[in-house]
Each structure stands twice: as C-alpha cells, then as structure tokens.
C-alpha cells in the first residue's frame, strides 16, 4: 500500500507541476525547497515527505494541500446499514 501511495504522489506532483507550466527549479524556488528534493519527490526517491514539505510544495504549485493528496488511495467501502443489521443478527 505504501508503494502505491508513493507512486501516486510522485505522479500527482509531476502532473501538477507540468500543468502549471513550471520547472523543477521554479517549484523549488517558490516553495523554498531544494531542487534536489523536488526531483527526488518526482522520481519516487523520497517516499515519505514531511508535512511541511507537502505544504510548501502545494504553495509552490498554487494548489491546496488536499489537491496533492485527495483520491490517491481508493476509498474504503462503506457498509450499508442493511448489511450491518444483517451481520448483527
């Protein structure tokens, strides 16, 4: 699961950067991050970025932090009340 999340985040970061028409250098400068860190995030070589890094990255890309993370993992299936009641019987 962690590898899937890391790959999805990697793709999301690169897609958002390219959509914004920014280079890695521009993102780094805007977010007060190193170019090396931005490159590692896009290449999947930095699997567990800090929250502060994600916030800076979102700011640099001009998106909300949620835009980086929303829908990266499939939603857990919600069990309808009828199924819950049937299981308890």
NORVEN-V39465 format. One line per field, one symbol per residue. ss: DSSP state (a for helix, b for strand, c for the rest). phi: phi as a letter, one per 40 degrees, with the letter a starting at -180 (. if undefined). psi: psi as a letter, one per 30 degrees, with the letter a starting at -180 (. if undefined). A space follows every 10 residues. Layout:
ss = ???
phi = ???
psi = ???
This chain:
ss = caaaaaaaaa aaaaaaaaaa cccaaaaaaa acccaaaaaa aaaccccccc aaaaaaaaaa acccaaaaac cccccccccc aaaaaaaac
phi = .ccccccccd cccccccccc gbcccccdcc cfbccdcccc cccgcbcbcc dcccccccdc cgbcdcccbd gcbccccccc dcccccccc
psi = eeeeeeeeee eeeeeeeeef hkleeeeeee ghlkeeeeee effgfjfikl eeeeeeeeee fhlleefefk gfkkkkkkkl eeeeeeef.
